[in-house]
Amino acid sequence: MNMKRSTILWLALIFILVFGVRLLFAFNIDGVSYESYNILRNVENIKNSGVPLFNDELSYGGREKFFSPVYHYILAGFSYLFNDFFLIKVIPNFFISFTVIVVFFLVFALTEDEFASILASLFSGFIPILFNSTLNTGSVYSLVVPVFFLCCYYFLRTNQNEKYLWKLLVSLIFMAILHPLSLVLAVVFLVYLFFIKVFVFRESKREAELVLFYFIFILWLTMVFYRLALSNHGFGVIWQNLPLDLLRNSFANVTVVGALFGIGFIPLILGLAGLYMNLFNFRSKGVTLMMSVCFVFFLLVYLNWFPLHIGLMFLGVALTVSSGNAFSKFLAFVFNLKSRVLGFIAIFVLFCLLLISFFPSMSTFEFHEKDTPSREDFLALYWLKNNSAKNSSVLSLSREGSFVSYVSGLKNVIDEDYLLISNVNKRFEDLNGVYEDVFLTDALETLSYYDVDYVFLSKHNFLIYNNSRLLFAGNECVPLVFGNKEDVPKIYKIRCGFSYDE
Amino acid sequence: MMNKFVNYLKSGNFFVLILVFAILFASIPIFSSLNSESGMMLNEESHYFVRMISQYRFTDVYFVDALLDRDINFSFYFYLLGKSSLPMSFIIYILPVLLGVICVWLFDFLLGSMGFNDKHSLFFVLVFLVSSPLFIFIFSTVNPVSLYLVFFLVGLILFVKRSYWSLFFSLFLGLFDFLLMIFFLGFLVVYTYWKHNNWRLFFSNFLSGIIGVLILVFWFGFDFSLILGLFNSSVENILVSFGGVGGFSSILIVLCVLGMFIAWKRSFEHFLFYVFVFFLFICSIYFDYLRIIFVLVACFYSGIAVSGLIVKKWSVPNLKEVTLLLVFCSIIFASIIFLRAEMSFSNSEYGDAFAFLGMLDSKKVIFGSERDGFMIQNLGNKRTFWDARSFLYEDYSEKIIIANKLYYSRNLKEVETLLVNNNVEYIFVNKEMFNGRIWNSRDEGALFLYRNSNKFSKVFENEVVEIFRYVG
């Protein structure tokens, strides 16, 4: 693959631009998201003991966890260079910025058009849903997304050059151990083979063999490593054992408006145009592969088998790649026009449209203030760490659970990892109900059942329940031990319990 | 070495090896149970079958479960074994393995009778069959399906050989289980259509099967609601990876689909057979009797798939070897994972707990989990609040509500009332229940009451079981 030096320079500039903008936005937000604290706890444990928190003494009062630790080990390696907050703000953004490079090579493999590839890679760096979801969260998807599409790129290239075969195998195995989404990748490849047959492309024996190998490898891996989660939850593992209330919000249906704002106007329109052209006119294996990605993720989101925001991330990147193909065709058409003036006008109009559509997308870059804990919450939990018994349990909102354990070093009663927890719906309803309980006996029954020693009322909690205090508290049984009466955060201690001895 | 192995397969002299594998795989759970002296079996429902066989042997009560006082359907399996002079130890430990070996031989004979001469594929077909979790599950425990399958295969063989003796087997299958008879006839119609002959024999079998069902319904008063209740099932129950007991591995399904793809021929007969197999698969989700039939078909196509993969030249030879290794590892892992999960119960400590229950002089009810019900009934000889067959009966939804309260309520008065109203005296708690199956911790829900209230006393405790007595 021969590229101009200027193209490589442009690509490097785009990478730096995307990474720079991400860092700018990330450092503009005070703190890191609640979800990051689970990762930070694992990184800390790896640094101390060499293993992640498979046996977590603080989560839900002590339990076994199950997840792929690869991402945590990678972050732990980087943690010797950065402190915790820098780690979450810099490294995941660094990983996700590589998406622009992968998209460039993917589009170049489809079109051999450097200009279209540069443009597509620029757009891929600013897909709103991808930008938002991986900016300040430390999410594993910041590594999964570029690796997923890297596997797609090597898969496309494997027929052309032997060296790509071994790169593909390494990427596929890395993807498999990184995240269970590798199963979706295997399904994408299967759907791709089906489309190849339907579109009467020349079938590649090597592709079929690779897909067969990968599918069986994934099945074996799933059986060996994920059997505990599968046997406990069955198909419910797809929904990660989320409580029903959270399930409704995470697995919402995709709408046109949602897709427009999540993916971006130009990638969506041009991407769909690219898929349309592949269906009826200019068929290519590469776009067919992107079509398979879109088809599988759309189906998963439509059937509520996949969270909407994650599905849109992958759809966004796949459509951006497909839009590169459409854009290349458009440019070829324009340059073939007899009237040069008309050609330049068309390109100028397109650029205006691109610019106009870019800025509305920027407005969806939300600042994540409500997703990050406040400084006051930190101070409250530091106080609790120094003024409580080591074995105490703290009740908070589920998404704050890991944050509470990280800062205070105390057990939580519920956190955002619901896998392998039995009766999760009952637990979720009971514990959220405490914040709305009026009567002491009702609240104490729940608090005794779950062995709660402290109740933490954060600013985030106040935003949800609009209560600056526990209605049943402020007495001998549940005194206020931190905070003032008018403001949050507050910490209450549970002094009473239920006894059944006669 | 690969060529030597392929030549060995082609020679067809591997049947003894297959039989040895079959005996080995089917015997592992039995040896484990004997070694632990717990008396527990891989399939907890086997305890129910053993108890029923004993009831048929020592009493003349055939239509009512004498211990639990609930209606049951007459079972020819219980009757045949109950009234036979075979010792119970033979029925429990030897007969299932023997039936497994006979079924493997019959399946091999059936394939030969149908003209399947590819020895290379046949080896893998039989290996997948004897190593499948479902084969181990059925032929290591007391189970009616083990006997019915023998009749099923003999009937098919006789039909393929165009013998009218197959009519008797259609009749027997109709008497044993009408669903099995329906799928038996389904195989017959597909085979008859494929060969374009034997329609007279088919209709004779059809009539014979119907007569068997009519005798079962009108003479023995078969209650269909006790079968329709088996609709309480899901896809998860058939996949071992998802914790399904008595299911098959996902790799077997993948290989089956691949095998069907490889063996596909453009003919209506093939299409019809594939539709029938799909229908069989769907029904096997809901009716566990049919799963072994589906596994026979799945193993057949899986053997063809693997044989095809070995013979085919790959563009990347190393990839072929790794893929085949993964296939065989997956097949073996599925069996190992299944055995490990199910044999965790085979523990002498459980045996001690059941023996303790057996010594109690109480006619009252024992409350525990559904899964322990059959074992408590058979090994402890005590009535239980519920068991894994309770869902077949009308009061099941009420029992769920009561059980949830007895698991999770912290209201002592409510718990006491429920215990008294349901005549419960003992509460049986095993390790799995407070390790996540029911509770997440040792003091969660009503466990807190059982452990701390003076109304309960702990009468038995070991590493895996605690038994509490309600003293009132």
Interface residues (C-beta under 8 A of the other chain):
Chain A: Y60 G61 G62 R63 L165 K205 R206 E209 L210 L212 F213 F215 I216 F217 L219 W220 T222 M223 V224 R227 L230 S231 N232 G234 F235 L420 I421 S422 N423 K426 E445 S448 Y449 D451 F498 S499 Y500 D501 E502
Chain B: S234 V235 E236 S241 F242 G243 S249 S250 I251 V254 L258 W314 S315 V316 L319 K320 V322 T323 L326 V327 C329 S330 F333 A334 I337 A341 Y408 R410 L412 G436 R437 I438 W439 N440 S441 D443 E444 G445 F448 L449 N452 S453 N454 K455
